[in-house]
Amino acid sequence: MLVVIGALLSVLMAACANGTARSGSGEIVIAEKITVAGGSLPVYRFTLPEGTIFRDYTGITGQFLLDEDNYGKTARVRAYGNYPVELFLQKGNLIFIDFSSGENDKNAPYLVSNVYGSNTAIDTISSGAGPDTWFTLDFPLDGKRYQTYNPANFPNDNASGDFYFALGPGTADAGASLTYYARDIALVSADGTRKVFAQESGFEKPAFAGYTTALAQLRREQSTIVEKKAPPVEQGGPAAITVNTATRYQQVRGFGGMSNAWTSPVITENDITTMYGENGLGYNIFRIIIYHEPARWGELLAVARKAQSYGATIVASPWTPPVQLKSVNSHIGGHLQPEHYAGYAAHLRSFVRYMADNGVRIDAISFQNEPDIQVSYDSCDWTSRQMLEFVKGYGREIGDVKIIPGESFQFRRNFTDPMLNDSDALKNFDIIGGHIYGGGLLAYPLAAQKGKEVWMTEHLLNTQGNFPNDLTWRSAMTVAKEIHDCMNANFNVYLWWYLKRFYSMIGDGEYGAAEGQVLRRGYVMSHYAKYATGKQRVEAQVDGNRNVYASAYDGGGSLTLVIVNMGTDSSDAAIQLPVKVTQASAVESVESGAMRPKSVRLDSGGKTTARLTLAPQSIVSVRFE
């Protein structure tokens, strides 16, 4: 037995030296297991070899892995540094740099690489690697990934010795944590010929940079894990897509987004034509704000009328009831007082009537935007119980409109489940609405069981500190994958936040997005708007290339697919159809975003196989008739 243990220790010591060791069940990997929260990140020390200087290195790279539970979360990806050693203080069992103490904020001035500046799906961050699979993240050290980066805090070109950087995936939510494994963290040169591996924290204790509110959740330890070895898949290999119209899912109502509400550039009737018009982007749902001051209700009449003239569904959401009905004399926070429930219902009813009298039919109305999160702008806090009582008492008192109870900021089930499980409330609303900020992008079986549609009524992705990134094709492909995931979650509707903004569908004149210009993200959503709206989603199975995603839609005399290739290689795709077809057409968007015709080849037998080549980082829509 001692001999066996000694042999095993020898294997593990070799693994520590080389990074990995083989076992019969997979690959044993020596890595760090790290838990982060509240914006905090682990600190690494890099010691430059003698004869090298800082300018020899241009970035940091590392490999990361998350288990299935953590892979389903969202994260930011950032690098902070270089931190002077005197900033490090002992906090319990950790060495810690506190962002919130001292004369200067130690967050922004030291933030040198904002790769994903806001919470983003891990699937996007990892380029679809999947849980229990190593993926690589790169952190450029040029400061260009963060707008207010202060180069005065950075080493000079000729510096040598030790450098301290904090980096990795993290979460800004102090109430949530993210656990992952990390290995091979290294400073690298531009040409890859120089590499300096990190020495963990460089201290006797684990080190982090962040906020003290997260201290209790931060963990860091050496770990041996057995990497699950999935069957090898050629990244750019052929994709086999099988469509099965016998397996049917949700009816897709449509796509669109929000008008302006406060300070956004004003959306115009020409903008509406670009997005909703006969030869436009194909959007068909338009969301507007219900101002708490009736004097402002007329501000959005013209654009709402224009959108409805093109057949658009109009959805209206309030951010706050009138202040005189609330527990605080403010448009921010507080709650609707029970004695004013009838007054609030009358307020909403008056809005619906006003819009109708001025030529706009409100098709669906929400009772509250994001009732389950406290914010610093127009808002009102509702408990699930309060919303349940309001729906039961006044859900059908608003008018001939579809009713959406409060739109949870991340489809929190504990907010809407009680309404779905109450027979009196159930008959007083029509739609479960919600947002996917940091969570909630999951199917909602209870809603379907109770006969309610699920509408995703708001989301946005933007890169704080690196806004020009939001105009890139890579960023647009992130939206393509998100819409695909929403369709696979059986959502009936997908709505973006402001339709007109540099990070949205058409430009507003900021950060290189020309006024009224259709942006790359606008074209991406157009694929779904034109090829999925009004149809029923059916099964589409993809095999052979894990970077290719497909969703299929049936109805109106045609079968359509939207195919997303997130990979950096092209892929030959074969689509197996359940029936014989005689006509096929396709459009494709690549770097420019614009939708252009794409060749499709048909092999007809008893059924049909369609063949096409997917360009790298592309979205393709196909119609069969």
C-alpha positions in Angstrom: 0.0 0.0 0.0 2.8 2.5 0.8 4.4 1.8 -2.5 1.1 2.5 -4.3 0.6 5.8 -2.4 4.2 6.8 -3.1 3.7 6.1 -6.8 0.5 8.2 -6.8 2.2 11.1 -5.1 4.9 10.9 -7.7 2.3 11.2 -10.4 0.6 14.2 -8.7 4.0 15.9 -8.2 4.6 15.5 -11.9 1.2 16.9 -12.5 2.0 19.9 -10.4 5.2 20.5 -12.4 3.7 20.0 -15.8 0.1 21.1 -15.3 -1.6 17.7 -15.9 -1.4 14.0 -15.4 -3.4 11.3 -17.0 -5.8 8.9 -15.3 -8.1 6.2 -16.5 -11.2 8.4 -16.1 -10.0 11.6 -17.7 -7.3 14.1 -17.2 -6.1 15.1 -13.7 -5.5 18.9 -13.7 -3.8 20.9 -11.1 -5.5 24.3 -10.9 -6.8 26.9 -8.4 -10.4 26.8 -7.3 -11.5 30.4 -6.9 -14.8 31.9 -5.6 -15.4 35.5 -6.2 -18.3 38.0 -5.5 -19.1 41.6 -5.4 -16.7 42.8 -8.0 -13.6 41.2 -6.4 -10.9 39.4 -8.3 -7.9 37.3 -7.4 -4.5 38.9 -7.5 -1.5 37.3 -9.3 2.1 38.2 -9.1 4.3 38.1 -12.2 8.1 38.2 -11.8 9.9 39.1 -15.0 13.0 37.0 -15.9 16.3 38.8 -15.7 17.0 40.7 -18.9 13.3 41.4 -19.8 11.3 44.6 -19.2 7.6 45.3 -19.0 7.2 46.5 -22.6 8.2 43.0 -23.8 4.7 41.9 -22.7 1.3 43.1 -24.1 -1.3 41.0 -22.3 -2.3 38.3 -19.8 -3.8 35.0 -20.8 -5.3 32.2 -18.7 -7.5 29.1 -18.9 -10.7 28.8 -17.0 -13.3 26.1 -16.3 -16.7 26.2 -14.6 -18.9 23.4 -13.5 -22.5 23.1 -14.8 -24.1 25.1 -12.0 -21.6 28.0 -12.3 -21.6 27.9 -16.1 -25.3 28.8 -16.0 -24.5 32.2 -14.3 -23.3 35.5 -15.8 -20.0 37.2 -15.2 -17.8 40.2 -16.1 -14.3 39.7 -17.4 -11.7 42.3 -16.2 -8.1 42.9 -15.3 -6.9 45.4 -12.7 -3.3 46.5 -12.1 -0.5 47.2 -11.7 -0.9 47.5 -7.9 1.9 48.9 -5.8 2.8 46.4 -3.1 2.1 48.9 -0.3 -1.7 48.8 -1.1 -2.0 45.2 0.0 -3.3 44.8 3.6 -4.2 41.7 5.6 -7.9 41.1 6.1 -8.5 37.9 8.1 -7.1 35.0 6.0 -6.7 37.1 2.9 -4.4 39.8 1.6 -6.8 42.4 0.3 -6.9 45.7 -1.7 -10.0 47.5 -0.7 -11.5 49.5 -3.6 -13.7 51.5 -1.3 -11.0 52.8 1.1 -8.4 55.5 0.9 -8.2 58.8 -0.9 -8.4 57.4 -4.4 -10.8 54.9 -5.9 -8.7 51.8 -6.7 -11.2 50.4 -9.2 -11.3 52.6 -12.2 -7.8 54.0 -12.3 -6.4 50.5 -12.2 -8.9 48.8 -14.6 -6.8 48.2 -17.7 -8.8 45.5 -19.5 -12.6 45.6 -19.5 -13.1 42.5 -21.8 -16.8 42.1 -20.8 -17.7 45.2 -18.8 -21.2 44.1 -17.8 -22.6 40.8 -16.7 -22.7 38.5 -19.7 -23.7 34.8 -20.1 -20.7 32.5 -19.5 -21.6 30.7 -22.7 -20.8 33.9 -24.6 -17.6 34.6 -22.6 -16.4 31.1 -23.2 -17.4 31.1 -27.0 -19.7 28.2 -26.3 -17.1 25.9 -24.7 -19.7 24.4 -22.3 -19.5 23.4 -18.6 -16.5 21.3 -17.4 -14.4 22.4 -20.4 -11.3 24.6 -20.3 -11.5 27.9 -22.3 -9.0 30.7 -22.8 -9.4 34.4 -21.9 -7.1 37.1 -23.1 -6.6 40.4 -21.2 -4.9 43.1 -23.3 -2.7 45.5 -21.2 -2.9 48.6 -23.4 -5.7 50.3 -21.5 -7.9 50.5 -24.6 -10.5 48.3 -23.1 -11.4 50.9 -20.4 -12.3 54.4 -21.3 -11.0 56.1 -18.0 -7.9 54.0 -17.6 -5.1 56.1 -16.0 -1.7 55.2 -17.5 0.0 57.0 -14.6 -0.8 53.9 -12.5 0.8 51.5 -15.0 4.5 50.4 -15.1 6.8 52.3 -17.3 8.1 50.5 -20.4 11.5 49.8 -18.8 10.2 48.5 -15.5 11.3 45.1 -14.3 10.8 42.9 -11.3 7.4 42.1 -9.7 4.0 43.2 -11.0 0.6 42.6 -9.4 -2.6 42.2 -11.5 -6.1 41.1 -10.5 -8.0 39.4 -13.2 -10.6 36.8 -14.3 -14.3 36.3 -14.5 -16.3 38.0 -11.7 -19.7 39.2 -10.6 -20.8 42.6 -9.5 -23.7 41.2 -7.5 -22.6 41.2 -3.8 -25.4 38.7 -3.1 -24.1 36.1 -5.6 -20.9 34.3 -6.0 -19.1 32.6 -8.9 -16.8 29.6 -8.5 -14.4 28.6 -11.2 -11.0 26.9 -11.8 -8.0 28.7 -13.2 -4.7 27.6 -14.6 -1.8 28.8 -16.7 -2.2 32.5 -15.9 0.7 34.2 -17.8 2.0 37.5 -19.1 2.6 37.1 -22.8 4.4 39.0 -25.6 2.6 40.1 -28.7 4.2 37.4 -30.8 3.8 34.7 -28.2 7.5 33.9 -27.8 7.7 35.2 -24.2 5.6 33.9 -21.4 5.8 34.5 -17.7 3.6 32.4 -15.5 1.9 33.8 -12.4 3.1 32.8 -9.0 -0.5 32.6 -7.5 -0.8 35.7 -5.3 2.9 36.0 -4.5 2.0 36.2 -0.8 1.8 33.6 1.9 -2.0 34.1 1.9 -4.4 34.3 -1.0 -4.9 37.8 -2.3 -7.9 39.6 -3.8 -8.7 43.1 -5.0 -12.3 44.3 -4.4 -14.9 45.5 -1.9 -14.9 44.4 1.8 -18.6 43.5 1.5 -17.5 40.5 -0.5 -14.8 39.3 1.9 -16.7 36.5 3.5 -17.4 34.8 0.1 -13.9 34.9 -1.3 -12.1 31.6 -1.5 -8.9 30.4 -3.2 -7.2 27.0 -3.0 -5.1 24.6 -4.9 -7.2 21.8 -6.4 -6.9 18.7 -8.4 -9.8 18.0 -10.7 -10.6 15.4 -13.2 -11.5 17.1 -16.5 -14.4 15.4 -18.2 -13.2 14.4 -21.7 -16.0 15.0 -24.2 -15.7 13.3 -27.6 -13.5 15.4 -29.8 -15.4 17.8 -32.1 -13.7 19.5 -34.9 -14.2 23.2 -34.4 -14.7 24.0 -38.1 -16.1 20.6 -39.0 -19.4 19.9 -40.9 -22.7 20.5 -39.1 -25.6 18.1 -39.4 -28.9 19.9 -38.7 -32.0 17.7 -38.4 -35.4 19.4 -38.5 -38.4 17.5 -36.9 -41.7 19.4 -37.4 -43.6 16.7 -35.3 -42.0 18.2 -32.2 -43.5 21.6 -31.7 -42.8 24.4 -29.2 -43.9 28.0 -28.7 -45.7 30.3 -31.1 -43.3 33.2 -31.8 -45.2 36.5 -31.6 -42.3 38.8 -32.6 -39.4 41.0 -31.9 -38.8 44.7 -31.3 -37.8 47.0 -28.5 -38.3 50.2 -26.5 -38.8 53.8 -27.6 -36.9 56.5 -25.7 -38.0 57.3 -22.2 -35.7 59.8 -20.5 -32.5 61.1 -22.0 -32.0 58.9 -25.0 -32.0 60.5 -28.4 -35.5 61.0 -29.6 -36.7 58.2 -31.9 -38.3 59.5 -35.1 -41.0 58.4 -37.5 -38.3 57.8 -40.0 -36.5 55.5 -37.5 -39.8 53.6 -37.1 -40.1 53.1 -40.9 -36.5 51.8 -40.9 -37.4 49.2 -38.3 -41.1 48.5 -38.8 -41.8 49.6 -42.3 -42.7 47.4 -45.3 -39.1 47.2 -46.5 -37.5 47.6 -43.0 -36.0 45.3 -40.5 -39.2 43.3 -39.9 -39.7 44.3 -36.2 -43.3 44.1 -35.1 -43.5 44.9 -31.4 -43.0 48.4 -30.0 -42.7 49.1 -26.2 -43.4 52.5 -24.7 -43.2 54.0 -21.3 -46.3 55.0 -19.3 -45.2 58.3 -17.8 -46.5 58.9 -14.3 -47.4 62.4 -15.3 -50.4 62.3 -17.7 -49.2 65.6 -19.2 -46.4 63.6 -20.9 -48.6 60.9 -22.4 -48.7 62.6 -25.8 -44.9 62.6 -26.3 -44.8 59.1 -27.9 -48.1 59.3 -29.8 -46.6 60.0 -33.2 -44.1 57.2 -33.2 -46.5 54.7 -31.7 -49.1 55.6 -34.3 -46.5 55.2 -37.0 -45.4 51.7 -35.7 -49.0 50.6 -35.4 -49.7 51.7 -39.0 -47.1 49.1 -40.0 -49.0 46.5 -38.0 -46.9 46.6 -34.8 -48.1 45.4 -31.5 -47.9 48.2 -28.8 -46.8 47.2 -25.3 -46.8 49.8 -22.5 -45.0 49.6 -19.2 -45.0 52.0 -16.2 -41.9 52.7 -14.2 -43.8 54.3 -11.3 -47.4 55.1 -10.3 -48.2 58.8 -9.7 -46.3 59.9 -6.6 -49.5 60.8 -4.7 -50.5 57.1 -4.7 -47.2 55.9 -3.2 -45.8 55.5 0.3 -43.1 58.1 -0.5 -43.6 61.4 -2.2 -41.1 60.5 -4.9 -41.0 58.9 -8.3 -38.2 56.7 -7.0 -38.8 53.7 -4.7 -41.6 53.3 -2.2 -44.6 51.1 -2.8 -48.2 51.6 -4.0 -50.4 52.0 -1.0 -53.3 49.4 -0.9 -55.9 52.2 -0.4 -54.8 53.6 -3.8 -55.0 50.3 -5.8 -58.2 51.5 -7.4 -56.7 54.8 -8.2 -53.7 53.2 -9.9 -56.1 51.0 -11.9 -57.9 54.2 -12.9 -54.6 55.8 -13.9 -53.7 52.9 -16.2 -57.2 52.8 -17.6 -57.1 56.5 -18.4 -53.8 56.0 -20.2 -55.3 53.3 -22.4 -58.3 55.5 -23.2 -56.1 58.5 -23.9 -54.0 56.6 -26.4 -57.1 55.1 -28.1 -58.7 58.5 -28.4 -55.5 59.7 -30.2 -55.2 56.8 -32.6 -53.1 54.3 -30.7 -54.5 51.0 -29.5 -52.6 49.6 -26.6 -52.4 45.8 -27.1 -50.7 44.8 -23.9 -50.0 46.6 -20.6 -47.7 45.8 -17.7 -48.4 46.8 -14.2 -44.8 47.6 -13.2 -41.3 47.6 -14.8 -38.9 45.5 -12.6 -40.9 45.6 -9.4 -38.4 43.3 -7.6 -35.2 45.4 -7.6 -34.4 48.7 -6.0 -32.9 51.3 -8.2 -32.0 55.0 -8.3 -34.4 56.1 -11.1 -38.2 56.0 -11.7 -39.4 52.9 -9.8 -41.8 51.3 -7.4 -41.2 48.3 -5.1 -43.8 45.5 -5.1 -43.7 42.3 -3.2 -45.1 39.2 -4.9 -48.1 39.3 -2.5 -48.9 42.9 -3.3 -48.8 42.2 -7.0 -51.0 39.1 -6.5 -53.6 41.2 -4.7 -53.6 43.9 -7.3 -54.0 41.4 -10.1 -56.8 39.7 -8.3 -58.6 42.9 -7.6 -58.0 45.0 -10.7 -56.4 42.9 -13.4 -59.4 43.2 -15.7 -60.2 46.8 -14.8 -57.8 48.4 -17.2 -59.6 47.9 -20.5 -59.5 45.6 -23.5 -55.8 44.9 -23.4 -53.6 41.9 -22.6 -52.3 42.1 -19.0 -48.7 41.5 -17.9 -48.1 41.6 -14.1 -44.9 43.1 -13.0 -41.9 42.4 -15.3 -39.2 40.8 -13.0 -35.7 42.0 -13.8 -34.6 38.4 -14.1 -37.8 36.3 -14.4 -37.7 35.5 -10.7 -40.2 32.6 -10.3 -40.9 33.4 -6.6 -42.4 36.7 -7.9 -44.8 35.2 -10.5 -45.4 31.6 -9.4 -47.9 32.7 -6.7 -50.0 34.4 -9.4 -49.8 31.3 -11.7 -50.9 29.1 -8.8 -53.8 31.3 -7.7 -57.0 30.5 -9.6 -58.5 34.0 -9.1 -55.4 35.8 -10.2 -54.8 33.4 -13.1 -57.9 34.5 -15.0 -56.9 38.2 -14.6 -53.7 38.3 -16.6 -52.5 36.9 -20.0 -48.7 37.0 -20.2 -45.7 36.4 -18.0 -43.2 39.2 -18.8 -39.7 39.5 -17.5 -36.1 40.6 -18.2 -32.8 38.6 -18.3 -30.4 40.9 -16.4 -28.1 38.4 -14.7 -30.4 35.5 -14.9 -33.8 34.2 -15.9 -32.9 32.9 -19.4 -34.6 29.6 -18.8 -37.8 27.9 -19.9 -40.8 28.5 -17.7 -42.8 25.2 -17.7 -45.4 26.4 -15.1 -46.4 29.4 -17.3 -46.9 27.1 -20.3 -48.8 24.6 -18.1 -51.2 27.4 -17.0 -51.7 28.6 -20.6 -49.6 31.8 -20.4 -47.2 33.1 -22.9 -43.7 34.2 -21.8 -42.5 37.5 -23.2 -38.9 38.7 -22.7 -39.7 42.4 -22.6 -36.2 44.0 -22.0 -32.5 43.4 -22.1 -29.4 45.2 -23.3 -25.7 44.4 -23.5 -23.2 47.2 -23.4 -19.5 47.4 -22.5 -19.0 50.0 -19.8 -15.7 51.7 -20.4 -15.3 50.4 -23.9 -18.5 51.4 -25.7 -17.1 51.1 -29.3 -16.9 47.4 -28.6 -20.8 47.4 -28.8 -20.6 48.3 -32.5 -18.4 45.3 -33.4 -19.6 42.2 -35.2 -18.3 40.0 -32.4 -20.7 41.9 -30.0 -23.5 41.5 -32.5 -22.9 37.8 -32.6 -23.3 37.7 -28.9 -26.8 39.1 -29.4 -27.5 36.5 -32.1 -26.7 33.7 -29.6 -28.8 35.3 -26.9 -31.9 35.5 -29.1 -31.3 31.9 -30.1 -31.2 31.0 -26.4 -34.4 32.9 -25.8 -36.1 31.0 -28.5 -34.9 27.7 -27.1 -36.3 28.8 -23.7 -39.7 28.9 -25.4 -40.1 32.7 -25.1 -42.8 34.0 -27.4 -41.4 37.5 -27.6 -37.9 39.1 -27.5 -37.6 42.8 -26.9 -34.4 44.9 -26.7 -34.1 48.0 -24.5 -33.8 51.3 -26.4 -34.0 50.6 -30.1 -32.1 53.7 -31.0 -28.7 53.8 -29.2 -25.1 53.1 -30.2 -25.4 49.7 -28.5 -28.7 48.9 -30.1 -30.4 48.4 -33.5 -30.0 51.9 -35.1 -27.5 54.6 -34.3 -27.9 57.8 -32.3 -24.7 59.6 -33.4 -22.5 58.5 -30.5 -19.4 56.3 -30.4 -19.3 56.0 -34.2 -22.9 55.0 -34.6 -24.3 57.4 -37.2 -27.7 58.9 -36.6 -30.4 56.5 -38.0 -27.8 54.0 -39.3 -28.8 50.3 -39.1 -26.3 48.8 -36.8 -24.9 45.2 -36.8 -27.2 44.2 -33.9 -30.1 45.6 -35.9 -29.4 43.2 -38.7 -29.0 40.3 -36.3 -32.4 40.8 -34.8 -33.8 41.3 -38.3 -32.9 37.7 -39.1 -35.2 36.4 -36.4 -37.9 39.1 -37.0 -38.2 38.1 -40.6 -37.8 34.4 -40.4 -39.4 33.4 -37.0 -42.3 35.9 -36.4 -45.7 34.4 -36.7 -44.5 30.9 -36.9 -44.2 28.0 -34.4 -40.8 26.8 -33.3 -40.1 23.2 -34.1 -37.2 20.9 -33.2 -33.8 21.5 -34.8 -31.0 19.2 -33.7 -27.4 20.2 -34.5 -24.6 17.6 -34.5 -20.9 17.6 -35.5 -20.0 21.2 -34.7 -20.5 22.6 -31.2 -20.1 26.2 -32.5 -23.2 26.0 -34.7 -26.7 26.7 -33.4 -30.0 26.4 -35.2 -33.6 27.1 -34.5 -36.5 26.1 -36.9 -39.9 27.6 -37.4 -43.0 26.3 -39.2 -46.1 28.1 -40.5 -47.6 30.3 -43.1 -46.7 27.9 -45.9 -43.0 27.8 -45.3 -40.4 26.3 -43.0 -37.5 28.5 -41.9 -34.3 28.2 -40.0 -32.0 30.7 -38.3 -28.4 29.3 -38.1 -25.7 30.9 -36.0 -22.0 30.0 -36.5 -20.1 31.3 -33.4 -16.9 29.6 -34.5 -13.9 31.3 -36.2 -13.9 28.6 -39.0 -16.3 28.1 -41.8 -18.6 25.0 -41.6 -20.4 23.0 -44.3 -23.9 22.4 -43.1 -26.4 19.8 -44.2 -30.0 20.3 -43.2 -32.1 17.2 -43.1 -35.8 18.2 -43.7 -38.8 16.0 -42.8 -40.5 16.7 -46.2 -39.6 17.2 -49.8 -39.3 20.8 -50.8 -38.7 22.4 -54.2 -37.6 25.9 -53.3 -35.0 27.3 -50.9 -33.6 30.8 -50.4 -31.2 32.2 -47.8 -29.7 35.4 -46.5 -26.5 35.8 -44.6 -24.9 38.4 -42.4 -21.2 38.5 -41.7 -18.8 41.3 -40.6 -20.7 44.2 -42.3 -24.0 43.0 -40.8 -26.0 43.7 -43.9 -28.2 40.8 -45.1 -27.1 39.4 -48.4 -28.4 36.5 -50.6 -26.8 33.1 -49.9 -26.6 30.0 -52.1 -28.5 26.9 -50.9 -28.2 23.5 -52.7 -31.1 21.0 -52.6 -30.6 17.2 -52.9 -34.1 15.9 -53.4 -35.1 12.3 -52.8 -38.1 11.1 -50.8 -37.2 14.0 -48.5 -34.8 16.8 -48.9 -31.3 17.6 -47.7 -30.2 21.2 -48.1 -26.6 22.1 -48.2 -24.8 25.4 -47.6 -21.5 26.7 -46.2 -21.6 28.8 -43.1 -19.0 31.6 -43.0 -17.0 32.1 -39.8 -18.9 34.2 -37.2 -22.1 34.4 -39.3 -25.8 34.3 -39.0 -27.8 32.7 -41.9 -31.6 32.5 -42.4 -33.1 29.9 -44.7 -36.6 29.6 -46.1 -38.1 26.4 -47.6 -41.3 26.3 -49.6 
